Amino acid sequence: MKALTEYREAITSSELREHPRFAMRYAKGSIRKTGLFSSYTTMNIIDISKGGIGVECQKMLMVGERVEVKVGNKRYTGQVVFGSQMLGSRQLRIGIQFTDKLGISDMLFFGAPVQIAMA
């Protein structure tokens, strides 16, 4: 009966994260679905970690879709793992998990502190 009486706290999303996030301000990039006929749409970068990126954009992307993210002259591929519309806005908040984890140089390129880049 212990299992029925045991209290378990809800797991927060930060506890599920493999890598620490770095908040971005005023950073922009482009995003598109992978494929021959997909075009890029402007996005605002919210946060980034070695494993993924959080963005805001107006392009409708579904969870599970493969995407390409372009920031400056660098391109990264990944899969949409989260998406929701922001209240009172046409913007969508999207979480993307990268296919390959970012390296130290990529994290430093985004301006992450050394302790986050090395984590």
C-alpha positions as CSV (number, residue, x, y, z in Angstrom):
1,M,0.0,0.0,0.0
2,K,3.0,2.3,0.2
3,A,2.7,3.0,-3.5
4,L,-0.8,4.4,-3.0
5,T,0.2,6.7,-0.2
6,E,3.6,7.9,-1.5
7,Y,3.6,11.5,-2.5
8,R,5.6,12.4,-5.6
9,E,6.3,15.9,-6.7
10,A,5.7,16.8,-10.3
11,I,8.8,16.8,-12.4
12,T,9.6,20.2,-13.8
13,S,10.9,20.7,-17.4
14,S,14.2,22.0,-16.0
15,E,14.8,18.7,-14.3
16,L,14.4,16.9,-17.6
17,R,17.0,19.0,-19.3
18,E,20.3,17.4,-20.1
19,H,22.2,20.7,-20.7
20,P,21.8,24.2,-19.1
21,R,20.0,26.8,-21.2
22,F,21.4,30.2,-22.1
23,A,18.8,33.0,-22.5
24,M,19.2,35.1,-25.7
25,R,18.1,38.7,-26.2
26,Y,17.5,40.3,-29.6
27,A,19.0,37.4,-31.5
28,K,17.4,36.6,-34.8
29,G,17.8,33.8,-37.3
30,S,15.8,31.9,-39.9
31,I,13.9,28.6,-39.8
32,R,12.4,26.3,-42.4
33,K,11.0,22.8,-42.7
34,T,13.5,20.4,-44.3
35,G,12.7,19.7,-47.9
36,L,13.3,21.1,-51.4
37,F,10.4,23.6,-51.6
38,S,10.5,25.1,-48.1
39,S,11.3,28.7,-47.6
40,Y,13.0,30.4,-44.6
41,T,11.0,32.4,-42.1
42,T,12.4,34.9,-39.6
43,M,12.6,33.8,-36.0
44,N,13.6,35.3,-32.6
45,I,15.9,33.1,-30.5
46,I,14.6,32.8,-26.9
47,D,17.2,30.4,-25.5
48,I,19.7,27.9,-26.5
49,S,21.5,24.9,-25.0
50,K,23.9,22.2,-26.5
51,G,20.8,20.0,-27.1
52,G,18.4,22.5,-28.6
53,I,16.9,25.9,-29.2
54,G,13.8,27.8,-28.2
55,V,12.4,30.2,-30.8
56,E,9.4,32.4,-31.6
57,C,8.2,32.5,-35.2
58,Q,5.0,32.9,-37.2
59,K,5.5,29.7,-39.3
60,M,3.2,26.9,-38.2
61,L,5.4,23.9,-37.3
62,M,4.1,20.6,-35.9
63,V,5.7,18.5,-33.2
64,G,7.8,15.9,-34.9
65,E,8.7,17.9,-38.0
66,R,12.3,18.1,-39.1
67,V,13.6,21.7,-39.5
68,E,16.7,23.6,-40.4
69,V,17.8,26.6,-38.3
70,K,20.1,29.2,-39.8
71,V,21.9,31.7,-37.5
72,G,24.4,33.9,-39.3
73,N,26.3,31.6,-41.6
74,K,25.7,28.5,-39.5
75,R,23.0,25.9,-40.1
76,Y,21.7,23.4,-37.7
77,T,19.1,20.6,-38.2
78,G,16.7,19.3,-35.6
79,Q,13.2,18.2,-34.8
80,V,10.3,20.2,-33.3
81,V,9.6,18.8,-29.8
82,F,7.3,21.5,-28.4
83,G,5.0,24.1,-29.9
84,S,2.3,26.5,-28.6
85,Q,0.8,29.8,-29.7
86,M,1.6,32.7,-27.5
87,L,-1.4,34.3,-25.9
88,G,-2.6,37.5,-27.7
89,S,-0.1,37.1,-30.5
90,R,0.4,35.4,-33.8
91,Q,3.8,34.2,-32.7
92,L,4.4,30.5,-31.9
93,R,6.8,29.4,-29.2
94,I,8.7,26.4,-30.5
95,G,11.3,24.1,-29.0
96,I,13.7,22.3,-31.3
97,Q,16.0,19.4,-30.3
98,F,19.2,19.4,-32.4
99,T,20.1,16.3,-34.4
100,D,23.8,16.8,-33.3
101,K,24.6,18.5,-30.0
102,L,26.4,21.8,-30.3
103,G,30.1,22.0,-29.5
104,I,31.9,24.4,-27.3
105,S,32.7,26.7,-30.3
106,D,29.1,26.8,-31.3
107,M,28.0,27.8,-27.8
108,L,30.6,30.5,-27.6
109,F,29.5,31.7,-31.1
110,F,26.0,32.3,-29.5
111,G,27.7,34.2,-26.7
112,A,27.2,31.7,-23.9
113,P,29.3,32.0,-20.8
114,V,32.3,29.6,-20.7
115,Q,30.7,27.6,-17.8
116,I,27.6,26.8,-19.9
117,A,29.7,26.2,-23.0
118,M,31.9,23.7,-21.2
119,A,29.0,22.0,-19.4
